[in-house]
Amino acid sequence: MFGQPRPEGSGSPSQPIKVTDVINNTTNFYDSMHEAARELNLPNHTIIYNYIKNNQKKPYKGKYIFNKIQEG
């Protein structure tokens, strides 16, 4: 239902992401794909999800490389 908080543990857990900017030679870490997409002004997080899912190697838009951070 709309407006109702989701039960604890529902939905997908956040996936920590490492973003490397190959132009500025910087690396940033984000708690989730949503947060990374927001900070990088990307239209949505599925860009990052698909990049990782398809195991892409070329930097996104010639600038960003996305990697999942393995927990544990």
N, C-alpha and C positions, 0 to 999 in steps of 0.2 A: 504494500500500500504506500501511496505517496505521503510524505511527511512523517512517516514512522521510522524511528531508528532501526537499523538492521541488527539482527541478533548477533551477539559475539561470535566471531569465527565465520560469519557468512561472507560470501563473495570470495574473490581471489585475494590472496595475501599480496602485499606490495612487494615488488621485485627491485632490489637495489640495483642501480645502474651506474656504470663508469662512462663518462663522456670525454673523449679526447678531441680537442680542437687542433687539427693538424696545421692550420694557418698560424695560430698564435702560440702553438706548442704548449698548451695548457691541458690539464686534466682536472675534471670536477666529478664529484660523487653525489648522487641523488638517492633519496630513499625510495623513489618509485618512478615509473615511466611517466606518470602524469606530471609529477613535479619537474622532471627533466624537460618534458615538452613545454610546460608553462614557462620555465626559466629561459629556454632557448627560443621562445616565440614560435614554436611549431604549431601548425593548425590543430593537431591532435596527437595523442600518445600512440596511435596505431602505426605511425611512421616508424617509431622506435621498435615496437613489437615486431613488425614485419621485417625490419632490417635484421634483427636478431634471429627471428624464426627462419629466414631465408639464408642465414649464415653469410651475409654480404661482407665483402672485404673492402670494396671501394668506399671512401668516405662519402657520407650523405651530403649532397650538394657540394661535393669537393671540400668539405670542411669538417664534418663530425664523424667520429667512429664511436659506435655504441657497443658496450659489452655488459653482459650480466655479471653481477658479482656473486660468486658462489658462497653461500653461507655455510658455516659449520666447519 
